[in-house]
Amino acid sequence: MRRPRITPALAAPALAAAAALSLITGCSTGDAKSPFERSGSSAPGREGSKGGSPSSAPSASESAAPRKGSAKVVSMLTTKLRSPWGVAPLPGGDLLVSSRDTGKIFKISADSGKQTELGSVPGVSPAGEGGLLGLAVSSDFGADHMVYAYLTTDSDNRIVRMVYDDKRPSGDQLGAPDTIFKGIPKGTIHNGGRIAFGPDKMLYAGTGESGERGLAQDMDSFGGKILRMTPDGEPAHGNPSADSVVYSLGHRNVQGLAWDARKRLWASEFGQHTWDELNLIRPGKNYGWPEVEGKAGKKGFVDPVEQWKPKDASPSGIAFAKGSLWMAGLRGERLWRIPLRGTKPVAAPQAFLTGKYGRLRSVVATDDGGLWLVTSNTDGRGKPGKEDDRILRLDIS
């Protein structure tokens, strides 16, 4: 849990690591020079209110998603959740869901929608956009039964893990939390919070700059970054800098992480007043905040693949299914579909469910090609109905 510091002396090995990862990803490092790549030189709140990857070039067998698709709600799995935020599928299909404001984790039966309280996570200090946020289950869950959580405490944002024992009584099924990583800046706004295990079995975390814009470009801060670490919270092998968990920088507030069929990492990001973003994440790259917002074409920064006006998006969770990325919008109150061929959209994004279910927080792909969609109307910024918050089942194409 050490706090790695990136210094100019590390620039040369960092460049080698970034170059090696670029060979894996098939991405050039020449288009956006990052602090990981320089040699001793210096680098230049809103949720909306109403790893190593293969080549980015599509293979012959990687067909494009259809230009037009569909998304239909076919059932309501469960209702009356309070401030749901993180969602993590268990082996077998049931869902774990975090409650941001109560600090509790629930299991939702994928068959009946029954809610079972696992327990409360000690140390959660909910305020503003902070609290109990993202969840992930271990890549080796069948052996270790570990549940990971990203949470806000009195002093910081951090990641903990707990043993889950479903043989114990309801409300007492979580072991004591073990802090694997701490020191992520906290704020009333922009706490990030999404965590996920990648195809490489490393743990990724999207963080926010906590309302302090400069942290996104500060290599001594974990704020405004995407982090990549081992399941024990140590810097993962192949990171741009060998002693750092920082994977990319220049982010305002990342709340969505997903991998496509070719194991490329995508992230959704809140903009300020101009553009929300969907970014293709490459190791060591700088995504611009606060120097740029949206597609700026400015040397040294990576432009987003797609962008939206905040009133139409304020993106939180994303998922990949049936050749497209699906992005949940909070202020936008809609589900966006971005059909892809390789790393490029094949058509303009499509919006579904606009205004029908209010704010949308999380979206998760199912094993059979559908989606789970979680609303977010009890978070203090929505207008909850009597059934809120809900988990919906969608059929998509």
C-alpha positions in Angstrom: 0.0 0.0 0.0 3.0 2.3 -0.5 2.4 5.6 -2.2 4.5 5.4 -5.3 6.2 8.6 -6.5 7.1 9.0 -10.2 10.2 11.0 -10.7 12.2 12.1 -13.8 14.7 9.4 -12.9 12.1 6.8 -13.7 11.3 8.2 -17.1 13.7 5.9 -19.1 12.4 2.6 -17.7 8.9 4.0 -17.9 9.3 4.7 -21.6 10.6 1.2 -22.1 7.5 -0.2 -20.3 5.2 2.0 -22.3 6.9 1.1 -25.5 6.6 -2.6 -24.7 2.9 -2.2 -23.9 2.4 -0.3 -27.1 3.8 -3.2 -29.0 1.2 -5.4 -27.3 -1.6 -3.0 -28.0 -0.5 -2.0 -31.4 -0.7 1.7 -30.5 1.9 4.3 -31.3 3.2 6.5 -28.5 3.9 9.3 -30.9 0.5 10.9 -30.9 0.3 12.0 -27.3 3.5 12.3 -25.3 2.8 11.6 -21.6 4.8 12.2 -18.4 5.6 8.5 -18.5 7.5 9.0 -21.8 9.5 12.2 -21.2 13.1 12.4 -20.1 13.4 14.8 -17.3 11.1 17.5 -18.7 8.1 19.0 -17.0 4.5 18.4 -18.3 2.3 20.9 -19.0 -18.8 18.3 -10.1 -20.9 17.0 -11.8 -22.9 13.7 -11.8 -25.6 15.7 -13.5 -28.6 17.3 -11.9 -31.8 17.6 -13.7 -4.0 -3.6 -19.6 -2.1 -5.1 -21.9 -4.4 -5.4 -24.9 -4.1 -7.0 -28.3 -3.8 -5.0 -31.5 -6.4 -2.2 -32.0 -6.8 -3.2 -35.7 -9.9 -5.3 -36.2 -9.2 -8.9 -37.3 -10.9 -10.4 -40.3 -13.3 -12.2 -38.0 -14.2 -9.2 -36.0 -17.4 -8.0 -37.6 -18.8 -4.6 -37.0 -21.8 -4.1 -34.8 -25.0 -3.3 -36.8 -25.5 0.4 -37.5 -28.9 0.3 -35.9 -29.7 -1.7 -32.7 -32.4 -2.1 -30.2 -32.8 -2.2 -26.4 -36.0 -3.4 -24.7 -36.8 -3.7 -21.1 -38.2 -7.2 -20.6 -38.5 -7.5 -16.9 -37.9 -5.7 -13.6 -35.6 -7.8 -11.4 -36.0 -5.9 -8.1 -37.2 -2.6 -6.7 -36.9 -0.2 -3.8 -33.1 -0.2 -3.6 -31.6 2.7 -1.8 -28.8 4.6 -3.6 -27.4 1.6 -5.5 -24.0 2.2 -7.1 -21.7 -0.7 -7.8 -22.8 -4.0 -9.3 -20.8 -7.2 -9.5 -22.1 -10.4 -11.0 -21.4 -13.6 -9.0 -20.6 -16.9 -10.7 -24.0 -18.3 -11.5 -25.6 -15.0 -12.3 -26.7 -13.4 -9.1 -25.7 -9.8 -8.5 -23.9 -8.0 -5.7 -25.1 -4.4 -5.3 -23.6 -1.6 -3.1 -25.7 1.0 -1.4 -23.7 4.3 -1.5 -25.4 6.0 1.4 -25.9 3.1 3.8 -22.6 1.3 3.2 -24.4 -2.0 2.8 -23.9 -4.7 0.2 -26.9 -6.8 -1.0 -27.1 -10.0 -3.1 -29.9 -9.9 -5.7 -31.1 -13.3 -7.0 -31.1 -13.3 -10.8 -34.1 -15.7 -10.7 -36.4 -14.1 -8.2 -35.0 -10.6 -7.5 -34.9 -11.5 -3.8 -32.6 -9.1 -1.8 -30.3 -10.6 0.8 -28.2 -8.2 2.9 -24.6 -9.4 3.2 -23.6 -6.8 5.7 -22.2 -3.3 6.2 -18.7 -2.2 5.2 -17.0 -0.5 8.2 -15.4 2.9 7.7 -17.7 4.2 4.9 -18.3 7.9 5.3 -21.0 8.9 2.8 -21.3 12.6 1.8 -22.1 14.2 -1.5 -21.0 11.8 -4.3 -18.9 9.7 -1.9 -19.8 6.6 0.1 -19.7 2.9 -0.8 -19.2 2.9 -4.6 -17.8 0.3 -6.9 -17.8 -3.5 -6.4 -15.8 -6.3 -8.0 -15.5 -10.0 -7.3 -12.1 -11.7 -7.4 -11.0 -13.3 -10.7 -10.5 -16.4 -8.5 -13.7 -16.0 -6.6 -14.4 -19.8 -6.6 -11.2 -20.3 -4.6 -10.9 -17.2 -2.4 -14.5 -15.8 -2.2 -13.2 -12.3 -2.1 -15.3 -9.2 -2.7 -13.6 -5.9 -3.5 -15.1 -2.5 -2.7 -14.2 1.1 -3.5 -15.3 3.4 -0.6 -15.0 6.9 0.8 -13.7 7.2 4.3 -13.2 10.3 6.6 -9.8 10.8 5.1 -9.6 9.4 1.5 -11.0 7.0 -1.0 -9.7 3.5 -0.8 -10.1 -0.1 -2.0 -10.8 -3.0 0.5 -11.5 -6.7 0.1 -13.6 -9.0 2.2 -14.3 -12.7 2.4 -17.9 -13.4 1.5 -19.4 -16.4 3.3 -23.0 -17.1 2.2 -23.3 -19.9 4.8 -23.5 -17.3 7.6 -26.7 -15.5 8.6 -28.0 -12.6 6.5 -26.3 -9.4 7.5 -23.2 -11.1 8.8 -21.8 -12.6 5.6 -18.8 -10.3 5.1 -15.5 -10.7 6.8 -13.5 -7.8 8.2 -12.2 -5.5 5.4 -8.6 -5.7 4.4 -7.4 -2.4 2.9 -5.3 -3.1 -0.2 -5.0 0.5 -1.5 -5.5 3.9 0.1 -4.7 7.5 -0.5 -7.0 8.3 -3.4 -8.2 11.9 -2.9 -11.8 12.3 -1.7 -14.2 15.2 -2.2 -17.8 16.1 -2.0 -17.7 15.6 -5.8 -15.6 13.6 -8.3 -14.7 10.5 -6.3 -14.6 8.2 -9.3 -15.3 4.8 -7.9 -15.7 2.2 -10.5 -13.5 -0.9 -10.1 -13.2 -4.0 -12.2 -10.9 -7.0 -12.9 -9.6 -7.0 -16.4 -9.0 -9.9 -18.7 -5.4 -9.9 -17.3 -6.8 -10.6 -13.8 -5.4 -7.2 -12.6 -7.7 -4.8 -10.7 -8.5 -1.5 -12.4 -9.9 1.6 -10.7 -11.3 4.8 -12.1 -10.7 7.8 -9.9 -11.8 11.5 -9.9 -9.9 14.6 -9.1 -12.1 15.4 -6.1 -12.9 18.8 -7.4 -9.2 19.8 -7.4 -8.6 20.1 -11.2 -4.8 20.1 -11.0 -4.6 16.6 -9.5 -5.5 15.0 -12.8 -2.1 16.1 -14.2 -0.2 15.6 -10.9 1.8 12.4 -11.1 2.2 12.4 -7.3 -1.6 12.1 -6.9 -3.9 9.1 -7.5 -6.7 11.6 -8.3 -8.0 11.9 -11.9 -6.4 8.6 -13.0 -7.1 5.1 -14.1 -5.1 2.8 -11.8 -4.0 -0.8 -12.5 -2.8 -3.0 -9.6 -2.5 -6.6 -8.5 -5.2 -8.2 -6.4 -3.0 -7.3 -3.4 -2.9 -3.6 -4.4 0.6 -3.5 -5.7 1.7 -1.9 -9.1 1.0 -4.5 -11.8 3.7 -5.8 -14.0 3.8 -3.9 -17.3 2.5 -0.6 -16.0 4.0 2.5 -17.7 6.1 3.1 -14.6 7.2 0.0 -12.7 6.7 1.3 -9.2 3.3 3.0 -9.8 -0.3 1.9 -10.1 -1.0 4.8 -12.5 -2.1 3.5 -15.9 -3.4 6.7 -17.5 -3.9 10.3 -16.4 -5.7 13.5 -17.2 -9.2 12.3 -16.2 -11.9 14.4 -14.5 -14.1 11.7 -13.1 -14.1 8.1 -14.4 -17.1 6.0 -13.4 -17.2 3.5 -16.2 -14.7 0.7 -17.2 -15.3 -2.0 -19.8 -13.3 -4.3 -22.1 -14.4 -5.1 -25.6 -14.1 -8.5 -27.4 -10.4 -7.8 -28.2 -9.7 -7.0 -24.6 -9.3 -3.2 -25.2 -10.1 -1.0 -22.2 -12.7 1.7 -22.5 -13.7 4.4 -20.0 -16.6 6.9 -19.6 -15.8 10.3 -18.1 -17.7 13.3 -16.9 -16.8 16.5 -18.6 -17.5 19.9 -17.0 -19.8 22.2 -19.1 -18.9 21.2 -22.6 -18.2 17.5 -23.3 -18.6 14.2 -21.6 -16.3 11.5 -23.1 -15.9 7.9 -24.1 -12.2 7.1 -24.2 -10.2 4.2 -25.5 -7.6 3.8 -22.7 -3.9 3.1 -23.6 -1.2 2.8 -21.1 0.7 5.9 -20.2 -1.5 8.2 -22.2 -2.7 11.6 -21.1 -6.5 12.4 -21.6 -6.2 16.1 -21.1 -8.2 17.3 -18.2 -8.1 20.1 -17.2 -6.1 21.4 -20.2 -8.7 20.2 -22.7 -12.2 18.8 -22.6 -13.6 16.7 -25.5 -12.1 16.5 -28.9 -9.4 19.3 -29.0 -6.8 17.9 -31.3 -4.1 19.3 -29.0 -0.7 17.8 -29.1 0.2 15.7 -26.1 -3.3 14.6 -25.3 -5.6 11.8 -26.5 -9.0 12.8 -27.9 -12.1 10.9 -26.9 -13.6 8.4 -29.4 -17.1 9.9 -28.8 -18.4 12.9 -26.9 -21.8 14.2 -25.7 -23.2 17.4 -24.2 -23.5 16.9 -20.4 -27.3 17.4 -20.6 -27.5 14.3 -22.8 -25.2 12.0 -20.8 -23.3 12.6 -17.5 -22.0 9.0 -18.0 -21.5 6.5 -15.3 -21.3 2.7 -15.9 -20.5 1.1 -19.3 -20.6 -2.4 -20.6 -19.7 -4.2 -23.8 -22.2 -6.5 -25.5 -23.1 -7.6 -29.0 -20.4 -5.6 -30.7 -21.4 -2.3 -29.0 -20.5 -0.3 -25.9 -23.6 0.6 -23.7 -23.3 3.7 -21.5 -25.6 4.7 -18.7 -26.5 8.3 -18.4 -27.4 10.1 -15.2 -28.4 13.6 -16.1 -29.2 12.4 -19.6 -31.6 9.8 -18.2 -30.9 7.5 -21.2 -28.9 4.4 -22.3 -26.4 5.1 -25.1 -25.3 2.5 -27.6 -22.0 3.0 -29.4 -21.7 0.4 -32.2 -18.0 -0.4 -32.9 -15.8 -1.9 -35.5 -12.4 -2.2 -33.9 -11.7 1.1 -32.2 -14.0 3.1 -34.4 -17.8 3.7 -34.1 -19.6 2.5 -37.2 -22.5 4.9 -36.7 -23.7 7.7 -34.5 -24.5 6.7 -31.0 -28.1 5.7 -30.4 -30.1 6.7 -27.3 -32.7 4.4 -25.7 -35.2 4.7 -22.8 -34.8 8.5 -22.7 -36.6 9.8 -19.6 -38.5 6.5 -19.0 -36.6 5.3 -15.9 -34.9 8.5 -14.7 -31.2 8.5 -13.9 -29.2 5.5 -14.9 -26.1 4.5 -12.9 -24.7 1.1 -13.8 -25.0 -1.3 -16.7 -23.7 -4.9 -16.7 -23.6 -7.5 -19.5 -25.2 -10.8 -18.8 -23.9 -14.2 -19.8 -26.5 -14.6 -22.5 -26.0 -11.3 -24.3 -28.4 -9.1 -22.5 -27.9 -6.3 -20.0 -28.7 -5.5 -16.4 -29.5 -1.8 -15.9 -29.5 0.0 -12.5 -31.4 3.2 -11.9 -30.1 6.0 -9.6 -33.1 8.1 -8.6 -32.5 7.9 -4.8 -29.1 9.5 -4.9 -30.3 12.9 -3.9 -30.4 14.3 -7.4 -33.2 12.3 -9.0 -37.0 12.2 -8.6 -37.7 8.8 -7.1 -40.9 7.0 -7.8 -42.5 4.4 -5.5 -40.5 1.6 -7.2 -37.1 3.2 -7.2 -34.4 2.3 -7.3 -34.7 -0.6 -9.7 -32.7 -3.2 -11.6 -34.0 -3.8 -15.1 -33.4 -6.7 -17.5 -32.8 -5.7 -21.2 -32.8 -7.6 -24.4 -30.5 -5.9 -26.9 -29.3 -6.2 -30.5 
